[in-house]
Amino acid sequence: MSDDERASQSRTTYRHGDLRGALIAAGVEMAREGGPRAIVIREATRRAGVSPNAAYRHFADRDALLKAVSDTCLGLAADRIEQEQAAHPKTGDAVADARLQLRTVGLGYIAFAREEPGLFRTAFSVPDDLRQALSPAKAGVNGLTPFQLLSLALDALVDSGALLPARRENAEFLAWATVHGLGMLVIDGPLRGLTDPMIDFATERLLDMVDRGL
């Protein structure tokens, strides 16, 4: 039996009516298992239980599927950041809460890199620019992207008086670059051999530096 015949035979398992979503979900699972290189259209269709040709109704090629999966992974990063924020309730002190809001963005971001390295790599595997940083395709379940969550935290610092408005401009770039760098070093660089306590310590010190640097 050919691959197409097997896929056709298994198509009864596909009942939810959202083929595009099913293919993206399959791509996310492949990314989780092996990063961006693991994303293959034929395998995505096999997992969705449809013919390989069915994918081309929604994605022109493998790069188009990878882009959609990459965006979805950024949304999952946003979800992890918001999960971290929910785990640190506000204290009622405006300055302390604003600093905590920023800190939890970094904690959630690095936690996502450590817990889901395949998804983290995939999230940044497609060349993009800041014009797309607010795209709904990159948003988590609450409608915010990682970039928006970072921006909101920086705005909260200004509103609380902890950050001078003159130092607010483009602060996202510096904070993001710093935290992203640690995430990459931990999963793909020379820091990947560190123990969990050592990475936890490095993360806390790095976030202290970001807070003081702003």
CORTACOR-V396735 format. One line per field, one symbol per residue. ss: DSSP state (~ for helix, > for strand, _ for the rest). phi: phi as a letter, one per 30 degrees, with the letter a starting at -180 (. if undefined). psi: psi as a letter, one per 20 degrees, with the letter a starting at -180 (. if undefined). Layout:
# CORTACOR-V396735
ss = ???
phi = ???
psi = ???
This chain:
# CORTACOR-V396735
ss = __~~~~~~~~~~~_____~~~~~~~~~~~~~~~~_~~~__~~~~~~~~___~~~~~~____~~~~~~~~~~~~~~~~~~~~~~~~~_______~~~~~~~~~~~~~~~~~~~~~~_~~~~~~~______~~~___~~~_______~~~~~~~~~~~~~~~____~~~___~~~~~~~~~~~~~~~~~~_~~~~__~~~~~~~~~~~~~~~~~~_
phi = .ddddddddddddcbdicdedddddddddddddbiddddbeeddddddibdedddddcbdaddddedddedddddddddddddddddbddcjcedddddddddddddddddddddbedddddecdceabddcdcdedcdddcicceddddddddddddddjdbdedcdeideddddddddededddcbcddddddedddedddddddddddddd
psi = prghhggghjiiioiijngghhhgghhghhghhjahhiopgghghghikrqhhhhihhphahhgggghggghhhhhggghghgghhinqqiiogghhghhggghggghghggghhmhghgghhkipprrihjhjphhjqahjjqrhghhgghghhhgghijipphhjhpjhggggghghhggghhhhiaiiiiqrghhhgghgggghgggghh.
